[in-house]
Amino acid sequence: MKGSNTLKLLSKRRTVRRFTDQEVSEEQIAALIEAAFYAPNYLNRRPWHFLVVRDKGVQNTLGSILGVRPYVQEASAVIVLLGDAQLSSAWQLDLAVAGENIVIAATAMGLGSAWVGNPHSPAWDVTEQKIRELLDIPKHIGVLALIAIGYPAQAPEPHTKEERWDVSRVHYGKFSHLKGEWGNIKIK
Ligand SMILES: Cc1cc2nc3c(=O)[nH]c(=O)nc-3n(C[C@H](O)[C@H](O)[C@H](O)COP(=O)(O)O)c2cc1C
């Protein structure tokens, strides 16, 4: 794949918060999880578990727990990113990286995705406990986030370099040396 094609795919990934009724196939969900399994992870411990929820009632409850209805309910599927804290101290990082693979793969497949949940938020312990009870998740397995997946009912504009590239955030050699000219490079 050309560099510009890769960047185009990445720029097209936007958070989608409205989904159509069209169901995503089980095969597509399996492909998204396969994408997650290819992610880099600390010491190759692979502490991940992926819990797929495709039940509107349960999705509705998840949306309420997280305070983000209705799109969690509207989604064709929700993938809960879980990690085994006994397997790796870096499980949260590993799951975040794997989750990124999922949302990029979803974009490539014409699907929309929304990442939900911040394990560093003050109320996360309570949120996590509620999700744990709802989905029968064992104690040593932590919840990192949920990804709502479906066919998009909204089309947010792709990101652009003009909007996103930040000259003050690209340093070269030393923190004080900014690499401003890279902002003008057109990738082929
Ligand atoms: C760790 C994390 C937690 C997020 N939690 C939520 C959330 O609870 N609700 C929501 O609507 N979006 C959530 N998002 C999506 C962000 O709001 C979104 O990625 C950001 O506004 C940038 O927009 P974009 O994804 O379209 O580029 C979350 C994203 C991340 C990475």
The ligand as a Gaussian input file, in Angstrom:
#p B3LYP/6-31G(d) Opt

LIG

0 1
 C       -9.882000       6.635000      25.559000
 C      -11.040000       7.186000      24.752000
 C      -12.280000       7.318000      25.354000
 C      -13.362000       7.816000      24.641000
 N      -14.576000       7.882000      25.246000
 C      -15.635000       8.342000      24.543000
 C      -16.916000       8.378000      25.152000
 O      -17.098000       7.969000      26.294000
 N      -17.943000       8.865000      24.426000
 C      -17.769000       9.310000      23.135000
 O      -18.751000       9.747000      22.524000
 N      -16.563000       9.275000      22.528000
 C      -15.500000       8.798000      23.201000
 N      -14.273000       8.725000      22.597000
 C      -14.095000       9.231000      21.215000
 C      -13.463000      10.621000      21.203000
 O      -14.390000      11.568000      21.688000
 C      -13.011000      10.965000      19.774000
 O      -12.063000      10.014000      19.352000
 C      -12.395000      12.364000      19.690000
 O      -13.354000      13.352000      19.925000
 C      -11.767000      12.640000      18.294000
 O      -12.739000      12.486000      17.257000
 P      -12.522000      11.412000      16.086000
 O      -12.495000      10.034000      16.716000
 O      -13.692000      11.570000      15.173000
 O      -11.220000      11.701000      15.420000
 C      -13.194000       8.211000      23.285000
 C      -11.936000       8.043000      22.686000
 C      -10.883000       7.514000      23.400000
 C       -9.552000       7.284000      22.700000

